[in-house]
Amino acid sequence: MPQHTRPRPICGHCDGFPTVTITTGTRTADGQRKTITANCPACRGTGHTTTPARAHTRIGA
């Protein structure tokens, strides 16, 4: 039987759009717009967050 993997939660900071291209307003020598790429710092450009490790809880006093 196939193993099903659970979907990873989408990053709340970038809403799943981790990489954007921003135009700088200048043009290159051949007339194309000069751009830079920016990645989401929270998910490091993956678009997903990692699930937090389970915390140990104390039962009782």
N, CA, C and O of each residue as an XYZ file, in Angstrom:
244
protein
N       0.830     -1.180      0.000
C       0.000      0.000      0.000
C       0.878      1.248      0.000
O       1.938      1.261      0.625
N       0.448      2.278     -0.686
C       1.253      3.496     -0.725
C       1.205      4.235      0.612
O       0.195      4.225      1.316
N       2.308      4.864      0.930
C       2.384      5.676      2.144
C       1.925      7.091      1.791
O       2.382      7.674      0.808
N       1.040      7.619      2.581
C       0.558      8.978      2.347
C       1.255      9.918      3.313
O       1.313      9.659      4.515
N       1.777     10.996      2.787
C       2.416     11.989      3.647
C       1.434     13.106      3.926
O       0.641     13.485      3.064
N       1.495     13.624      5.125
C       0.608     14.716      5.500
C       1.117     16.008      4.872
O       2.328     16.204      4.777
N       0.225     16.888      4.444
C       0.672     18.168      3.888
C       1.292     19.035      4.971
O       0.795     19.102      6.096
N       2.383     19.698      4.614
C       3.050     20.574      5.562
C       2.313     21.897      5.618
O       1.793     22.359      4.602
N       2.259     22.518      6.798
C       1.557     23.796      6.909
C       2.250     24.902      6.117
O       3.477     24.964      6.042
N       1.433     25.766      5.532
C       1.948     26.885      4.735
C       2.458     27.965      5.684
O       1.876     28.202      6.742
N       3.532     28.605      5.301
C       4.150     29.667      6.093
C       3.162     30.820      6.273
O       2.572     31.295      5.303
N       2.988     31.260      7.501
C       2.071     32.351      7.798
C       2.616     33.716      7.443
O       1.854     34.679      7.349
N       3.926     33.821      7.242
C       4.527     35.107      6.926
C       4.386     35.448      5.443
O       4.151     36.602      5.084
N       4.533     34.439      4.590
C       4.495     34.716      3.146
C       3.282     34.075      2.462
O       3.099     34.247      1.257
N       2.463     33.351      3.200
C       1.262     32.686      2.673
C       1.551     31.756      1.501
O       0.726     31.618      0.597
N       2.711     31.121      1.513
C       3.039     30.156      0.473
C       3.694     30.750     -0.760
O       3.950     30.031     -1.726
N       3.972     32.050     -0.750
C       4.681     32.694     -1.855
C       6.052     33.125     -1.332
O       6.250     34.301     -1.030
N       7.002     32.188     -1.220
C       8.240     32.444     -0.500
C       9.281     33.271     -1.244
O      10.146     33.876     -0.609
N       9.222     33.313     -2.552
C      10.233     34.024     -3.329
C       9.550     35.041     -4.230
O       8.610     34.715     -4.955
N      10.032     36.271     -4.176
C       9.486     37.330     -5.033
C      10.620     37.975     -5.806
O      11.769     37.977     -5.364
N      10.287     38.516     -6.952
C      11.256     39.246     -7.758
C      10.845     40.708     -7.760
O       9.704     41.048     -8.071
N      11.784     41.561     -7.412
C      11.525     42.993     -7.284
C      12.337     43.725     -8.339
O      13.536     43.486     -8.481
N      11.690     44.613     -9.075
C      12.425     45.398    -10.062
C      13.065     46.602     -9.387
O      12.455     47.234     -8.525
N      14.282     46.913     -9.775
C      15.028     48.007     -9.153
C      14.745     49.352     -9.803
O      15.145     50.387     -9.271
N      14.072     49.359    -10.930
C      13.767     50.615    -11.611
C      14.781     50.985    -12.678
O      14.561     51.921    -13.447
N      15.886     50.261    -12.731
C      16.889     50.555    -13.759
C      16.810     49.497    -14.851
O      16.134     48.478    -14.707
N      17.504     49.758    -15.929
C      17.518     48.810    -17.045
C      18.948     48.391    -17.348
O      19.899     49.126    -17.082
N      19.078     47.196    -17.912
C      20.387     46.704    -18.313
C      20.761     47.320    -19.660
O      19.973     48.063    -20.245
N      21.949     47.015    -20.146
C      22.418     47.591    -21.411
C      21.549     47.173    -22.596
O      21.419     47.923    -23.564
N      20.951     45.972    -22.525
C      20.120     45.520    -23.644
C      18.641     45.888    -23.473
O      17.808     45.455    -24.269
N      18.301     46.684    -22.441
C      16.945     47.197    -22.300
C      16.043     46.426    -21.361
O      14.895     46.822    -21.161
N      16.522     45.339    -20.778
C      15.687     44.589    -19.848
C      15.729     45.235    -18.472
O      16.694     45.912    -18.117
N      14.666     45.016    -17.702
C      14.625     45.571    -16.346
C      15.549     44.785    -15.427
O      15.627     43.559    -15.508
N      16.240     45.494    -14.561
C      17.125     44.861    -13.593
C      16.286     44.449    -12.390
O      15.523     45.262    -11.868
N      16.412     43.201    -11.940
C      15.604     42.696    -10.835
C      16.491     42.065     -9.772
O      17.633     41.682    -10.026
N      15.927     41.972     -8.574
C      16.564     41.229     -7.490
C      15.546     40.235     -6.949
O      14.340     40.453     -7.068
N      16.024     39.148     -6.357
C      15.158     38.121     -5.802
C      15.238     38.172     -4.285
O      16.325     38.279     -3.718
N      14.077     38.094     -3.623
C      14.029     38.111     -2.165
C      13.282     36.879     -1.676
O      12.215     36.545     -2.192
N      13.847     36.206     -0.678
C      13.230     35.026     -0.076
C      12.640     35.381      1.279
O      13.127     36.284      1.959
N      11.599     34.674      1.666
C      10.972     34.872      2.967
C      11.955     34.454      4.056
O      12.458     33.331      4.019
N      12.242     35.322      5.023
C      13.203     34.959      6.069
C      12.659     33.933      7.060
O      13.436     33.229      7.706
N      11.343     33.840      7.189
C      10.770     32.909      8.164
C      10.888     31.454      7.707
O      11.242     30.581      8.500
N      10.595     31.196      6.442
C      10.638     29.813      5.943
C      11.854     29.555      5.072
O      12.041     28.440      4.583
N      12.686     30.573      4.872
C      13.911     30.490      4.067
C      13.632     30.078      2.620
O      14.415     29.350      2.010
N      12.515     30.549      2.085
C      12.219     30.323      0.677
C      11.574     28.995      0.344
O      11.525     28.622     -0.827
N      11.073     28.263      1.338
C      10.419     26.979      1.044
C       8.916     27.110      0.916
O       8.292     26.332      0.195
N       8.313     28.083      1.605
C       6.865     28.257      1.555
C       6.123     27.460      2.605
O       4.907     27.589      2.748
N       6.852     26.637      3.340
C       6.233     25.795      4.365
C       6.942     25.989      5.696
O       8.126     26.321      5.750
N       6.199     25.776      6.753
C       6.805     25.820      8.076
C       7.020     24.402      8.554
O       6.321     23.483      8.127
N       7.963     24.225      9.419
C       8.170     22.906      9.996
C       7.250     22.764     11.189
O       6.942     23.746     11.864
N       6.822     21.579     11.444
C       5.952     21.360     12.592
C       6.795     21.427     13.853
O       7.895     20.876     13.888
N       6.305     22.080     14.873
C       7.100     22.195     16.093
C       7.270     20.834     16.753
O       6.391     19.975     16.681
N       8.406     20.659     17.391
C       8.652     19.407     18.096
C       7.685     19.292     19.256
O       7.316     20.288     19.879
N       7.292     18.097     19.530
C       6.351     17.911     20.626
C       7.029     18.230     21.948
O       8.132     17.763     22.233
N       6.361     19.014     22.724
C       6.883     19.380     24.027
C       6.477     18.326     25.042
O       5.368     17.793     24.995
N       7.363     18.040     25.933
C       7.043     17.090     27.003
C       6.229     17.819     28.049
O       6.589     18.911     28.488
N       5.152     17.218     28.433
C       4.307     17.835     29.468
C       4.401     17.004     30.725
O       4.436     15.775     30.677
N       4.441     17.687     31.840
C       4.462     17.003     33.128
C       3.052     16.789     33.582
O       2.225     17.700     33.551
N       2.783     15.590     34.000
C       1.474     15.280     34.542
C       1.637     15.181     36.058
O       2.501     14.457     36.552
N       0.821     15.898     36.769
C       0.928     15.889     38.227
C       1.754     17.070     38.715
O       2.016     18.028     37.987
N       2.151     16.963     39.973
C       2.889     18.077     40.588
C       4.328     18.043     40.318
O       5.063     18.919     40.775
